[in-house]
Structure formats: C-alpha cells, structure tokens
C-alpha cells in the first residue's frame, strides 16, 4: 500500500482518500506515515497467520515480556 499524499485531514493511497478520525496537529512526512503503515500491515499479517512474537525484539519464545 503506497501513500502518495498527506494532509492534516487525510492521506491518499492508490488514488483513494482515507480520512483521519481527528485532524493531525501537524502534517507528517510520507516516509514517516509509510513506515507506520508498513509496520501495521506486518503486524496484521502475522496475526492472521497465527504467528506470535515479541514485537520489540522479535523473540518468538518470550511473548509479552519486558525486554531491551
């Protein structure tokens, strides 16, 4: 999913505007929002596949621990 435009009210993906629940205080960069979206997509895919691991350190054996 490639983000092409960001405003305080919405971001645009593949020609479709997706509105924020509340307007942003400041506009973030496309690179910053793309990183957030990629990470969220990765988490959703892992949940769909049933994979569980610590998101902070990627340890597959210690789910929910305090790390690093």
Secondary structure, DSSP 8 states (H G I E B T S, - for coil): --EEEE-SSEEEETTEEEE-SS--SS---HHHHHHHHHHHHHHHHHHHHT----TTT--SS-TT----
